Amino acid sequence: MATIAHLSDLHFGAHEPKVVDSTGAWLREHRPDLVIISGDFTQRAREEQFREASAWLNRLRSDGFNLLAVPGNHDVPLYDLARRFTRPLSRYKRYISNDLCPWFENDRLAVLGINTARSLTIKDGRINREQMEIIRERFRDVPEHKTRILVTHHPLFAMPIGEGNELSEAVGRHEDAIKAVCEAGVHIALAGHFHRTYAEAAGRMVQNAGGALVIQAGTATSVRLRNSELQSFNWIETHKNNEIDLQVVAWDGARFKARDRARYTFDGQNWNARPAVEATELEAGAAA
């Protein structure tokens, strides 16, 4: 089994310090194999906000965590037009990561991050054809027994998590991106952006979408909450025999607490959800 903590939309500069500290404490207690952060480290891509985000990440690194991160649209300057169009991710590269196509692989996981943030859009994201080819190439030689995970900030699929539950916007060139994901045999597609938790089989959302399980994270530490969702992140356990456990870890006003949990089983065509019956160490620790 491999364990992953999937965080998104930290928004340093519009964050709650107590929640930030509790997030780090929770990770240190439960020690996931990999921490994934799917973008929006800052609120307005200002240098002091990146410094705060960097200091928090460096504490995680010093604690021995494996990290994989991609930028979000808030990590591109909005009002500094010169920087926005000439060096849109220079501060991200300086303070967070110089790698805009990060890769993590161990004996159970193969994880690829793709940057969807663009200068020419305010909030929407895009994937270009070079990135689609990278998706195909990086996963091409991954052994079948490893769980293949793609990480973006903007979701590849339209889903009912927009305002009033209308369909959200999908990433630009999403049809070609979905084709690349399908051809690469991606098992899990992780994203953020909408500050809403959500999970569904890609095959139930789009025709010819392949066998990916689409998982959205809420905002981990921001005060920018939507639809009354409190801060949260995802805990993912990957098992053999095409099974994935997904648990939402949510802030209850005082601490993070393990909440909804479901087991997803792949039937060869779609992922099917059912409640996870057996208690886990994660749930036992939350109940203690």
N, C-alpha and C positions, 0 to 999 in steps of 0.2 A: 504494500500500500504506500502511496505517496500522498503527502498533505500539502495543500496550497492555501495561503491566505491571499484573497483577491480584494485589494483596496482600490478606490478610485476617488477622484475629485476631492483632494485634500484642501485646496483653496487657501493656502497660507496667505494671510492678509484679510481673510474673512473666515477665520477658523475659531474654534473654541479651545483654548489652551488645556482645559481640564480633559476634554475628549481626546486631544492629541496625546497627552501624557498617558491616559488610560489605554489608548490603542497600543502604544509601545509596550506598556506593562502586560497587556493581554498577549501580545506576540511573544514576549520573553517567557511567559508562563507556558504557552502551548507549543512553541518551537516548531513551526511549519518547515517543511523541506525547502519551500520557496515562497517568497513574498513578491507578489505581482502588484504593481501600481499602474493603473491604466489612465494616466493623464490628469491634467489640471492640477498641477502642484501649487500653482499660485492663483491669486485672484486677478491681478492685472500685470503679471510678468515684470514687476518692479524688482530692482536688485535686492532691496531689503527683504522682500517676500521670498525670493530664491535663496537668500542666505538662511532664513529660518527653515525652509524646507530642507536645504542641504545639511544643516546642523542636525535635524531630526533623522535624516537618512544616514548620516555618518555614525550616529549612535547605534542604529540598527546594524550597520556594517561592522562596527567595533564589537558588537555582540555576536558576530559570526553568522549573520543571516545571508542567505543567497537572495539577491534582489534582481528583479527585471522590471524596467520602467519604460514607458513611452510618453511623449508629450501630449498635451491636449490643447484645444483652441485658446484657453486662458493663459497658456504659457507663451503665446505669441503677443507682443505688445499691441494694444488697441489704439492708443492715442499718440504714441511715438511713431509717427508715420515713416520717418527716415529709417529707423531700426526695423519697423514692421516689414518693409519691402526690400531692404538690403541685407539685414541680418536677423531674420525673424526668430531664430532659435539659438542665438549666440549665448544668451544668458542661461538657457536650459543646458546647453552643451558645457558651459563653464561650471555650473553649480550642481547639476543633476547627473548627466551622462553625456559623453561625446558620441555615443553609439545610438543612432536613430533606427537601427535595425537589430536590436539585441537578440541574442540566442542563448538559451540555457538547455543543457542536456545532461542527464544522468542515466542510471540504469533503468529508470521507470518513466521518465518524462522527456519530451522534446518540445520546447516552447520558443516561439518566435514572436517578437514584437514588431509592429509596423506603425510608422508615423502617419497619421491622417490629418494633422493640423496643417493649415495652409494660410498664407498671407492674404490671399485675395478674397477669402470668406470671413465673415464675422464669427460665426459659430459652427457652420457646417464643415464637414470633412470630406476628403477625397483620397482615393487610392489610384496611383498611376500604373501604367503598364509595366514599368520596370519593377515596381514592388510586387505586382502579381506574379512576375516571373521568379522573383526571389522566393515567394511563398512556395511555388512549385519546386524550385531547386532545393531549398533547405530541407523540405520534408521528403524528398524523393528517395533518399537512401536510409531513412529512419526505419529501424526494425519494427515489425508488425506488433510486437508485444508492448511497445512504448505508447503512452498516451500523447497524442499530438495536439498541441494547444496553440491557438493564434490569439494575440492580444492587440487590440486597437483601442483608441479612445472613443471614436465614433462607431456606433454599431453598424454592421454590414447590412442589417435587415430592418425594415420598417416593422414596428411593433406597437401594441396598444398601451403605451405608457406616456403619451404626451399629455398636454393639458386637457382635462376632461376625458382622458383615455382615448382620444383620437390617435390615429396611427402616427408614430414619430417619423421624422425624416431618416432615410437610410443614407449611408455614405455615398458620395458621388461615384459614378461608374459601378454601382453595386451589382448589376447583373454580371459584368465581367469579373468582378471581385469574387462573387459567389461561385462562379465557374472555376476560378483558380483554387478556391478553398475546397471545392468538391473534388477536383483532380488531385489535390495534395492529400486527400484523406484525413482532413482535420477532424478530430473528435470533439473538441470544445472550442467555441469562439467567445472570448471574454471581452467586455467593453464596459464603458461607463457613460458619462456625458449628461444623462437625463436625471441623475440623482434619484433613480427609482430601481428597486430590485425586481428582477423578472427572469424567468427561465422557460424555455420551450424548445422542442425539437425543430431544427431548421426545416425539415421536410414537411412540417405542418404549417409553416409560414410562407414558404415559397416553393414552387414546383422546381424539380431538378436541383435541389439545394444540397444533396448529399446527406451524409450522416452526422452532421455536427449538432451538438447541444449548445444552444445560444444562452449565455448567462450574463446578465447585467448586474452591476453593483450599484448600490446607492452611494451617497456621499459619506466618506468615512469620518471626516472631522470638520466639515464646513457648517457654518450657520445658515447657509442658503438651502433651506429645506423645502421640499415640495410635497403637496398632497398629504400633509401631516406625517410623512415618514420621518422618523428620527435618524440620526447618524447610524450607519451600519456598514458592514463589509461581509464578504462571503468566505466560508470555510469549505474547501473542496477536498474530498478524499477519493482518489482514483484506485480502483480495485481491478483485479483480473476478471476475466469472464464478462467483459463489457458492462461493468457496473460503476456508477459514480454516485457518491453521496454529496449532497449540497445542503449546507446549513447556513442560515443567515444569523450573523452575530450582531445584535442591535443594542444601542444605547438606551437605557431605561430611565435616564435622568440622573443616575448616580454612578453607573458602571455598565460595562458591556456584558451582555448575557446571551447565551446560545438560545436561539428561538426556533423558527420553522426549520424542519429537516425533512428531506425527501431523498429517496433512492431512485436513481434513473438507470434503467436497464435497456440495452440496445437489442432490438429484435431482428437486426439485419437491415432494417429500413428506417425506423424511427426510435427515438428515446421515449420510454414510457415511465411515468412517475408513479411512485407509490410511497406511502409513509415508511420511513426507516423504522423497523420494529425494535431491533436490539439497541440497548443503551451503549454509548461509547464513552471513552475517557473524557472527551470534550464535554458531553452532557453531564457526566458525573461530576466533573470539576465545577461546572456552572451551578449545579444544584447544591454543592457542598456549602 
